[in-house]
Amino acid sequence: MEGSLAKDNPLLLPLNKDKTVYDGFITVKGQDFRMRIVLPPDRQLKRARLHCCGQLKHLLRGYEHIVKQRLQQSADLVSFILELRTVLEVGQKSRPECCSVPPPQFYSQLISEMETLGWLKLLSIDTEFRTLRLKAEDSSGRQHILTVKLKPKHPAEAPECSADLPVPLAITWTPQSTLSHLHSQFLLVLESLTEFWDVLDEIDGKTWILEPEKPRRSDTMRRIAIENNVSIKVEVDPRHPKMLPECCLLGAEHVVTPLRNKLNANMHLWNPDSGVLHNLRDVLEIEFPSPATHEKSSFSAECGICYSYRLDAAIPDQVCNDPRCGQPFHQACLYEWLRALPSSRQSFNIVFGECPYCGKPITVKMAGQKS
């Protein structure tokens, strides 16, 4: 068996005297795949472990049960390798893109471009040298990542580029473009968004943000706590970050209505030369609770139906309007509760019923409907 194994697979070699660990490459139709086979002391294939490189794993995707079956049924390692080759040949036919190896000049060109750009800007690269993650820093010191998916078979085509941005990433590409050109264009996009991130960083640092729980650089919305069960949702325009954003006040009507009236009456006071947070304070005539003066738990009231704060990433945004109650609920929870009551009624997408806590009238839009 050993002679036949070495003859058919010269690149797959035993690593120990007992010949229970084999490491190297299996060759299928001129292409080499890295793999390792670890046999138990009795060398029974039923309990063998197969370790594959990323490309081999991708090629075997969907065939794992067949490989496992062959391990269970093959008489010896030689016959298993033979059957594994057959499976790989089938995989190569169904996934030809997995088997295309870029020409040597692709790798030499990639290394040359990375040397020009600077290796310190490379955060990671996949095992096939096709997906790179490049680091970039804007003028305010924020760290950003540009993901570049190269196309070795079509080098003249623009690579796929993506990043955590609030606007589409538009990259200009010519056959003469390099990674340095991509990185430079990315830096220009970052600089165009610096003021936008400055505005949101000030809001994030000086107020309690209820949503999103962990803001990303692409997020343009912030839900800011005003007081218990009262908040304002603002949508900042990335291209005009200091202009009046879209605002939506959330909470019991007897609290929200005076704030909404101030917002409408004082819009003329909005100063585009000041930050959004400063303007909101002036227009609403309030001081926002800050991390320095308040605990976030003061604004994280649990839903009165499911008794949790977050439900599928949503937080309670429906509040009983009775001043003596003010119990918050998730929209989905309140909708399901009211819909199950015999006394509730529905008109279009709004359900009318009684508050589960105080019995006073309460309404909710159908789950999934935006205000």
N, C-alpha and C positions, 0 to 999 in steps of 0.2 A: 504493500500500500504506500509506504513512504517514498519508494522510488517513483511510483506513478504520480503521486502528489507533487513531488519536486519537478518531474518532467513536464507535467501539464501546467504547473503554477510556479515557475522559477522565482517569482517575486514574492511569494508567500512562504516565509521561513519560520521554523520553530525557534522560540526564544529560550527554552530550557531543556535540560537533559531528558526529562520525562515526556517532552513533546506534548505538553498539555496547553501550551500557549503559542499560537501562530500569529504573526504580524507581518504586514506588507501590503501587496497589491494583488487584486484579481483583475485580469485583462479580459475585456469583452469587446470584440470587434475593434481592436486596436486602441481602446481607451482603458486607462488604468484607474481602478477605484481602490482607495485605501480602506483596509478592514483589519479587524483583529478577532480571532476566535479563541475563546477560553474554555477548555474542556475540564470536567471534574477529574479527580484522581483516577477513577475507573475508566475514563475516556469515553463515557457513554454520551452520544450526541443529544440524547433526550434532555440532559441537564446542561448542555453547552450554552454559552452566552456569546452573542454576536454583536460586535461594536463596529459601527459604520461611520464613514466620513459624511459630511453634510450633503455632498452631491449624491452619494450612494443612498442615503436616507430619502432624499427627494425622489430619486428614481424608483425606490421600492415602495413609495407611498401608495397605499391601496392593495399592496401585495404582501403585507406583513403576515397575514394569516396563512398564506401559502408557504412562506419561508419557515414559519413556526411548524407547520405540518411536515415540511421536508426534514426539519431537524428531528422530529419525532420518529419519522419513518425510514430515513436513510440508514443503510447498513454501516457505512463508514464515512470518513471525512471526504474521501475522493468522490464518492457518489453524491454527497451533499453539494460539494463545490460545482460539480457538473450540472446538477439541477438548479443551483443558484445562478449559474451562467445563463441557463435557459430562461429563467424568470427575468434576468436583467436584459436579455435580448428583446423580450416582449416589451419591457418598460422603455427601452430605447426607441422602439418603433412608435409607441404611443406618446412619448415625450421627447421628441428630437431636440427640443431646445435645451434640454438638460445635458446633452452630450456634445454640444458644440464648444470646442476649445478655441479661445481666441488665439490669433497668431502671436508669435514671440514679440513682434514690434509693438503690440498692444501693451504688454507689460513694461517694456523698456520706455515707451512713451509715457505711461502712467507714472513710473518712478521719476522720470525726468521732470514731469510737471509738478510732482509733489516736492521735489528738491527746490524748484523755483518758488513754489508757494510757501514752503516751510513745513517741515514735518511736525512742528509743534501745533500746527493748525489742524492736524488730523486727529480726530477723536477716536474713530474706529473704522475698520474696513472688514468686509465679510471674507470668508475663506475662498470665494471665487473671484475676488478683486473686482467686483462689479458694483457694490453699494458702499459708498463712502459717507461718513458723517464728519463734516468740517466745523470747527469752532470759529466763532466770530464775536467780537466785542464792540458794542456801540460806544459813542463818545461819553455816555454816562456810566460806563463800566458794566452794563448788563451783558450777561453771557447768552449767546444764541447758537443754535445748531442748524446747519444746512445739510440736508440729506440729498445726495447725488446718486442716481442710478444710471450707470454708464451703459452704452449700447455698443459692445465690442464689434458686433457684426455690421453695424451701421454707424461708424464713427462720425460721419458727416451730419447725422441727425442730432438734434439737441437732446441731452440727457434729461431724465425726469428729475426735477428739483422740487423739494418741499421743505417747509419750515413752519414753525408755530407763529404765524402772522395773522393779523386781523384783516388783511387785504390779500388778494391773489398775488402770487409771486410771479412777476413777469420777467423772464430772462431772455436777453437777445443772444442768439447763437449763430455763428458762422463756422464753416469747416476749419477756419484758422483759430477758433476760440480754444482757450485752455481752462484748466481749473482756476488759475489766477484770475482770469476774466470773470468766471462765475462768482468767485469769492468777492471780487471788487464790486460787482453789481449788487450782490447781496448786502454789502456794507452800505451802499447808497440807499437801498430800500430801508435798512435799519435806521439810518440817519433821518429819513423822511418821516419816520414814526416816533422819533425821540420825544417830541412834545406830547404825543398821545400817551406814551408810557409814563412820562413825567406826571401827567394829570392823574392817571390811575394809581401810580405808586403813592402819590400824596393821599388819595382817598383810602387806599389800602392801609397806609401807615397811621392815619389819624382818625379813622372811624372803625366801627365794627361792621364787617362785611358778612351778611347772612348767606348770600349766594353770589357767585358760585363758591362752594366750600373751599376749593383750592384753585384760585384763578390762574389761568394760563395766559401767556402773552397774546394769544389770539382772541381772548374774551373781551368783548366790548361792553358787556352789561355788568353792573354792580347793584346789588340790593343792600341798601345801607340802613342800619337800625336807627330809628329816631327815639323811640321809647318802647316800653313793653307792648308787643303785638302791633306796633306801628312802624312802618318802614317806607322807604322810597326806592323805586327801581329806576335807575338811569341808564340810558343807552348812549354811549359816547361815540361820536363820529370820528373814526381814525384819521380822516383827512382834515377835519376841522374840529379838533378836540376841545377847544376853548369856547366854541359856540354853545348856545343853549341846547342841551341834550334832550332826547325824548324822556319824559318823566311820567311815572305812574305811582301814585300814593296808595299804599295798602294798609288796611286796618279797619277798625270800626268806623262807621260813617260819622258819628258825632265827633270823632277826633280828626278824621281825615278831611271832612268838609271845610273847616276853617283853614287848614293848611293848603287845600286846593284853591280856596279863594285868594289866599295870599300869593300863591304861585301865579295865578292868572292876573292878579292886580299889579304885581311888582315885576312882571317880565321886562318892562322898559328899563329896569335898573340893572339888567344883566350887562356886565362889562367884559367884552371879549379879550381884554388885555389881562384879566385876572384868571385864576384857576377855577375849575368847576366847583370845587368844594367851597372856596371863598364866596362865590356867587350864590350857591345854594343857601349858605348861612344868611346872606343878606336878603335874598328874595323870600325865604321862608320865615325869616326873623327868628331863627332858633340856633342853638348850639348842639352839634351832634355829639352823642356820647363817644368818648374815645377810650382806647385801651388803657390810658393813663388814669382815667377817672371811674371807669365802670368795668364790671366783670361781664363777659359775654353771656354767661348763664342767665343774666337778667333779661336777655332778649331771646333766649332759646326755649320758649315754652313748648311743652309737648302737646301733640294732638289730643283733643279730648275724647277721641273715639278709639284710635289704635294705641294711644299712650307712648308713642315714639316721636322723636323730633324729625328725623329724616325717613322718608318713605320713597324708595326708588329715586334717591337724590333730591326729591322735592321736600320742602319744609312747609309747615302750616302757614297758609296764606288766606284762609277764610276765617273771619272773626264775627262772633255774635255782636250785633249792634246795640244790644241792651247795655247801658253803662254799668249796671250792677252785675253783669255776667262777663262779657268780653272774652269768652273762651275761644281759643283758636282751634282750627281744624285743617287737616289736609283737604284740598279740593276733592280728591278722589274718595276719601273716607266719608266726607259729608254728603257727597252725591249718592254713594251707595246706601248710606244710612237713610236719607230722605226718600230715596226711590223705593225702599222696602216698607215705608210707612203707609198704611191704608189711607191716612188722612192727607197725604201729600198730593200735589197736582203739578202738572208740567205744562208750560206754555213755550212752544218752540224749543230752545235749548236751555231754558231756565226751569229749575225745579223749586217749588215753593213748599215750605213745611215749617216744623217747629224745631227750635234749638234743642238738641239732646240733653242740655243741662238745665236751662231755665224755662223752656217751653214757649219762649217768645218767637214771633215769626222770623224766619231766616230763609234766605235764598242762596242758590249756588248754580253756577253754569255747569253744563254737562262736562264730565271729565274729558280733558283733551281740548276743550274750547278755551281760547285765549280771551283775556279781558279786553 
